[in-house]
Amino acid sequence: MFRCDLCKKVSEPGDRPTMIVTEKREKEYSNRSKKGKEIISKGWEIVEEKKCCSFCGEANELAKEEK
C-alpha cells in the first residue's frame, strides 16, 4: 500500500506504484578506458520522482503524448 503523491488517495493492498520523474538534471560521468585514457560521457540523473496510482500514471502519460 502507498499514498499517491498526485491525488493523495491510498492504494489497494498489493498495488504497485507508477513512478513519475518530475525533475532531472544533466550529469557528466567520467570513466577510464583499459588504456588509462579518461572518457567523459553525458547523461541524465533523476533528482525527484513521485509515486502515483495507475489512474494518475495513465493520465500523466496521456498528457505527455498530447504535447
PyMOL CGO cylinders between C-alpha atoms (Angstrom):
from pymol import cmd
from pymol.cgo import CYLINDER

trace = [
    CYLINDER, 0.00, 0.00, 0.00, 1.09, 3.54, -0.69, 0.3, 1, 1, 1, 1, 1, 1,
    CYLINDER, 1.09, 3.54, -0.69, -0.37, 7.03, -0.94, 0.3, 1, 1, 1, 1, 1, 1,
    CYLINDER, -0.37, 7.03, -0.94, -0.47, 8.62, -4.38, 0.3, 1, 1, 1, 1, 1, 1,
    CYLINDER, -0.47, 8.62, -4.38, 1.62, 11.81, -4.41, 0.3, 1, 1, 1, 1, 1, 1,
    CYLINDER, 1.62, 11.81, -4.41, -0.70, 13.41, -7.00, 0.3, 1, 1, 1, 1, 1, 1,
    CYLINDER, -0.70, 13.41, -7.00, -4.27, 12.63, -5.88, 0.3, 1, 1, 1, 1, 1, 1,
    CYLINDER, -4.27, 12.63, -5.88, -3.40, 11.71, -2.23, 0.3, 1, 1, 1, 1, 1, 1,
    CYLINDER, -3.40, 11.71, -2.23, -5.55, 8.54, -2.28, 0.3, 1, 1, 1, 1, 1, 1,
    CYLINDER, -5.55, 8.54, -2.28, -4.39, 5.36, -0.53, 0.3, 1, 1, 1, 1, 1, 1,
    CYLINDER, -4.39, 5.36, -0.53, -3.93, 2.42, -2.89, 0.3, 1, 1, 1, 1, 1, 1,
    CYLINDER, -3.93, 2.42, -2.89, -5.33, -1.06, -2.54, 0.3, 1, 1, 1, 1, 1, 1,
    CYLINDER, -5.33, -1.06, -2.54, -3.14, -3.70, -0.88, 0.3, 1, 1, 1, 1, 1, 1,
    CYLINDER, -3.14, -3.70, -0.88, -0.85, -5.33, -3.46, 0.3, 1, 1, 1, 1, 1, 1,
    CYLINDER, -0.85, -5.33, -3.46, -1.00, -2.45, -5.97, 0.3, 1, 1, 1, 1, 1, 1,
    CYLINDER, -1.00, -2.45, -5.97, 2.36, -1.31, -7.29, 0.3, 1, 1, 1, 1, 1, 1,
    CYLINDER, 2.36, -1.31, -7.29, 3.12, 2.40, -7.67, 0.3, 1, 1, 1, 1, 1, 1,
    CYLINDER, 3.12, 2.40, -7.67, 3.86, 4.02, -11.01, 0.3, 1, 1, 1, 1, 1, 1,
    CYLINDER, 3.86, 4.02, -11.01, 6.96, 6.20, -10.70, 0.3, 1, 1, 1, 1, 1, 1,
    CYLINDER, 6.96, 6.20, -10.70, 6.86, 9.58, -12.50, 0.3, 1, 1, 1, 1, 1, 1,
    CYLINDER, 6.86, 9.58, -12.50, 10.07, 11.59, -12.93, 0.3, 1, 1, 1, 1, 1, 1,
    CYLINDER, 10.07, 11.59, -12.93, 9.29, 15.20, -12.03, 0.3, 1, 1, 1, 1, 1, 1,
    CYLINDER, 9.29, 15.20, -12.03, 12.80, 16.66, -12.15, 0.3, 1, 1, 1, 1, 1, 1,
    CYLINDER, 12.80, 16.66, -12.15, 16.06, 15.60, -13.77, 0.3, 1, 1, 1, 1, 1, 1,
    CYLINDER, 16.06, 15.60, -13.77, 19.44, 17.20, -14.40, 0.3, 1, 1, 1, 1, 1, 1,
    CYLINDER, 19.44, 17.20, -14.40, 22.29, 16.71, -16.82, 0.3, 1, 1, 1, 1, 1, 1,
    CYLINDER, 22.29, 16.71, -16.82, 25.32, 14.91, -15.44, 0.3, 1, 1, 1, 1, 1, 1,
    CYLINDER, 25.32, 14.91, -15.44, 28.81, 14.11, -16.69, 0.3, 1, 1, 1, 1, 1, 1,
    CYLINDER, 28.81, 14.11, -16.69, 30.20, 10.67, -15.97, 0.3, 1, 1, 1, 1, 1, 1,
    CYLINDER, 30.20, 10.67, -15.97, 33.94, 10.06, -16.14, 0.3, 1, 1, 1, 1, 1, 1,
    CYLINDER, 33.94, 10.06, -16.14, 35.43, 6.61, -16.67, 0.3, 1, 1, 1, 1, 1, 1,
    CYLINDER, 35.43, 6.61, -16.67, 38.83, 5.23, -17.54, 0.3, 1, 1, 1, 1, 1, 1,
    CYLINDER, 38.83, 5.23, -17.54, 39.41, 3.02, -20.55, 0.3, 1, 1, 1, 1, 1, 1,
    CYLINDER, 39.41, 3.02, -20.55, 41.61, -0.08, -20.40, 0.3, 1, 1, 1, 1, 1, 1,
    CYLINDER, 41.61, -0.08, -20.40, 44.48, 2.01, -21.76, 0.3, 1, 1, 1, 1, 1, 1,
    CYLINDER, 44.48, 2.01, -21.76, 44.08, 4.56, -18.95, 0.3, 1, 1, 1, 1, 1, 1,
    CYLINDER, 44.08, 4.56, -18.95, 42.54, 7.30, -21.06, 0.3, 1, 1, 1, 1, 1, 1,
    CYLINDER, 42.54, 7.30, -21.06, 39.77, 9.29, -19.35, 0.3, 1, 1, 1, 1, 1, 1,
    CYLINDER, 39.77, 9.29, -19.35, 36.39, 9.06, -21.06, 0.3, 1, 1, 1, 1, 1, 1,
    CYLINDER, 36.39, 9.06, -21.06, 33.67, 11.60, -20.25, 0.3, 1, 1, 1, 1, 1, 1,
    CYLINDER, 33.67, 11.60, -20.25, 30.09, 10.81, -21.19, 0.3, 1, 1, 1, 1, 1, 1,
    CYLINDER, 30.09, 10.81, -21.19, 26.96, 12.88, -20.62, 0.3, 1, 1, 1, 1, 1, 1,
    CYLINDER, 26.96, 12.88, -20.62, 23.63, 11.62, -19.36, 0.3, 1, 1, 1, 1, 1, 1,
    CYLINDER, 23.63, 11.62, -19.36, 20.68, 12.42, -17.13, 0.3, 1, 1, 1, 1, 1, 1,
    CYLINDER, 20.68, 12.42, -17.13, 20.25, 11.93, -13.40, 0.3, 1, 1, 1, 1, 1, 1,
    CYLINDER, 20.25, 11.93, -13.40, 16.87, 11.73, -11.63, 0.3, 1, 1, 1, 1, 1, 1,
    CYLINDER, 16.87, 11.73, -11.63, 16.53, 14.43, -8.98, 0.3, 1, 1, 1, 1, 1, 1,
    CYLINDER, 16.53, 14.43, -8.98, 12.93, 13.81, -7.93, 0.3, 1, 1, 1, 1, 1, 1,
    CYLINDER, 12.93, 13.81, -7.93, 10.30, 11.20, -8.72, 0.3, 1, 1, 1, 1, 1, 1,
    CYLINDER, 10.30, 11.20, -8.72, 6.80, 10.67, -7.35, 0.3, 1, 1, 1, 1, 1, 1,
    CYLINDER, 6.80, 10.67, -7.35, 4.78, 7.55, -6.58, 0.3, 1, 1, 1, 1, 1, 1,
    CYLINDER, 4.78, 7.55, -6.58, 1.36, 7.60, -8.15, 0.3, 1, 1, 1, 1, 1, 1,
    CYLINDER, 1.36, 7.60, -8.15, -1.59, 5.29, -8.64, 0.3, 1, 1, 1, 1, 1, 1,
    CYLINDER, -1.59, 5.29, -8.64, -2.22, 3.65, -12.00, 0.3, 1, 1, 1, 1, 1, 1,
    CYLINDER, -2.22, 3.65, -12.00, -5.01, 6.12, -12.86, 0.3, 1, 1, 1, 1, 1, 1,
    CYLINDER, -5.01, 6.12, -12.86, -2.76, 9.17, -12.32, 0.3, 1, 1, 1, 1, 1, 1,
    CYLINDER, -2.76, 9.17, -12.32, 0.11, 7.42, -14.13, 0.3, 1, 1, 1, 1, 1, 1,
    CYLINDER, 0.11, 7.42, -14.13, -2.04, 6.80, -17.21, 0.3, 1, 1, 1, 1, 1, 1,
    CYLINDER, -2.04, 6.80, -17.21, -3.32, 10.39, -17.14, 0.3, 1, 1, 1, 1, 1, 1,
    CYLINDER, -3.32, 10.39, -17.14, 0.27, 11.65, -16.98, 0.3, 1, 1, 1, 1, 1, 1,
    CYLINDER, 0.27, 11.65, -16.98, 1.29, 9.50, -20.00, 0.3, 1, 1, 1, 1, 1, 1,
    CYLINDER, 1.29, 9.50, -20.00, -1.69, 10.78, -22.00, 0.3, 1, 1, 1, 1, 1, 1,
    CYLINDER, -1.69, 10.78, -22.00, -0.78, 14.38, -21.14, 0.3, 1, 1, 1, 1, 1, 1,
    CYLINDER, -0.78, 14.38, -21.14, 2.79, 13.79, -22.38, 0.3, 1, 1, 1, 1, 1, 1,
    CYLINDER, 2.79, 13.79, -22.38, 1.52, 12.36, -25.69, 0.3, 1, 1, 1, 1, 1, 1,
    CYLINDER, 1.52, 12.36, -25.69, -0.71, 15.38, -26.34, 0.3, 1, 1, 1, 1, 1, 1,
    CYLINDER, -0.71, 15.38, -26.34, 2.20, 17.84, -26.07, 0.3, 1, 1, 1, 1, 1, 1,
]
cmd.load_cgo(trace, "trace")
